[in-house]
Amino acid sequence: MRRTPLTTQGAQKLRAEVQKLKSVDRPRIINAIAEARAHGDLKENAEYHAAKEEQGFTEGRIAAIEQCLGEAEIIDVSRLSTEGRVVFGATLELYDMSAEAEVTYQIVGEMEADISIGLISISSPIARALIGKFEGDEISFDAPGGARDYEIISVKYV
């Protein structure tokens, strides 16, 4: 079985999402299905079909998260001590040479990645280029949008 890395914060968020899906969303959907059934003919009942579709999505999401948590190797980033080397879970302050701007990213597991809040997947091109490097190193890699160049300003384990 392949163990997938996950930060402790990411595991907590996924557990909270499963709890909400099971305790809030699932009962609401069940009630919506029951109400739609009470309206009669199910073939032409749009509310029934929409609720069943939402139920399928919700159950699929629950299954995916539970599988991820079951296969996860949860890593407490605050306990890492790798003397400034970039590893899974590290928070990096980078200088984007192309945009001439500083950016901050944390390298996380695939299920918790969200670029809009600076969480990049361990399997992304930038993370693969960063892993094993140290503060002060420069990296170049091919991103989907073209070649990118960064300098590692700092590495933190928070």
N, C-alpha and C positions, 0 to 999 in steps of 0.2 A: 504494500500500500504506500502510495506517495504522500508524504507529509507536506502540507502547504504552510508556509510561514504566515503568521498573523500576530500583530502587536496586541498587547493586553487591552489597549483602548479600542482597537478594532473589534476584538472579541466581545467586549462589553456592549458596543454599539449593535453588533449583530444579535446578541442575546436579547437586548432591549427591543429590537425590531421584531424578532420572533415572538416575544411576549405580547407586543401590541397586535401583531397579526392574529395571534391565537385568541387573545382576550377581548379585543375591540372589533377588529375587522371581520373575523370569522362569524361571530354572533350577528353582526349587522347584516352581513350577506345572507345568512340563513333566514333572518326575518324578512329580508327583501324577496327572497325566493318564495317563502310561504305566502307573503302578501300577493305576489304576482300570480301564484297558483290559484289563489282564491278568486281571481278575476275571470277564470274560465279557460277557454281554448288556448293551449300552450303553443300551438303552431304559429299563431300570428300575434303572440304576446311579446312585444319588444322589451318590456321591463324584465320579464322572465329570462329571456336570452342574454340580456346585458348582465343580470345578476349571476347567471351561470358562468358567463365568460369571466367575470370578476372573481368568482369562486375558483375557477381553474387557475387564474393567474396567482391568486393568493396562496393556494395550496402548493403550486409549483415553487413559489418564492420561499415558503416555509421549508419545503423539502431541500431546496438548494442551500439555504443557510444552514440547516441542520447537518447536511452532508459536509459542508465546508468546516463547520465547527468540529464535527467528528473526526475529520482528517487533519485538523490544524495542529501545528506545532506553535504554541503560544509563547512568544518571546517578550520578556520584560526588558524593554529598551533601557530603562534607568539603571539596570544592573550591568550593562555592558561597559567594558573598559578596554578599548582597543587603541589607545594613544593616538587619536586623531585620524584613524583609518576609517574609510567609508564602508559600512556594513549595513545589513538589513536593519531597519528601524531608525537609522541615524537621521537627524535633521540637519540639513545642509543649507548654508548661505552661499549662494553662487553669484558670480558676476557674469552676466550674459554679454559676451563681447560683441555680438551682432546688434543687440538692442541697446547696448551701453546702459544696462540697468541691473540692479541687484534683484535676485529672486530667492525665495526660500522654499525648499521642498523637503518632505520626509519620505523615505523609501518604505513602502508598506506592502502588504499582501494584495493579491488581485481583487479580492472581494471588498476590501476597504478603500481602494484607490478612488480618488476624486480630485482631478487636476484643478478644479475651480477653487479648492481650499488648500492646494499645495501638497496633496498626497499622491505620490506617483507609485505605480506598480513596480514591483521587483523585476517583472519581465519586460518593462518598457525599455526602449533603446537607450534613453538617458540613464536609467538606473543601471543597466548592464555596463555602460561606459564608466559609471562612477564607482562601482563596487571595487574595493581594493585600493583605491587611490587615497591620497593624504591631503591635508590642508596645504594650500599653495600650488598644488598640481593643476595643470591645464588639461582639459579633455576636448576631443573633437569626436563627433559621431554623426551618423546619417539618420536624421529624423524623417518622418513622412513628408514634412514640409521642406526638406533640404538639409544641407550640412549645418551643424551648429557647433559653436565653440564656447566653453565655459571655463572659468577659473574657480577653484574651490577656495572660498574665503574662510569658512569655519565649518567644523563638524561637531555636533552636539548629540548627546544621548539623553533625551528627555522623554 
